[in-house]
């Protein structure tokens, strides 16, 4: 169930809102807020992923992956 809210916007924001696609101001605001929140979540995920790959834990995992890759290649490409 949706709830009714009242907001106050600066004239420039209201003009921009009115130019945005959508049938009503409510629809436009709801869509813009949903997009902004999704973008914020994505930016946080990217930041966390970047931090992990710059950490010592990621370095250790990359080194372990390299060992496994070498073992795989040696086993797969052996001449029998």
Secondary structure as GFF3:
##gff-version 3
##sequence-region A 1 80
A	DSSP	alpha_helix	11	19	.	.	.	ID=ss1
A	DSSP	alpha_helix	25	53	.	.	.	ID=ss2
A	DSSP	alpha_helix	56	76	.	.	.	ID=ss3
###
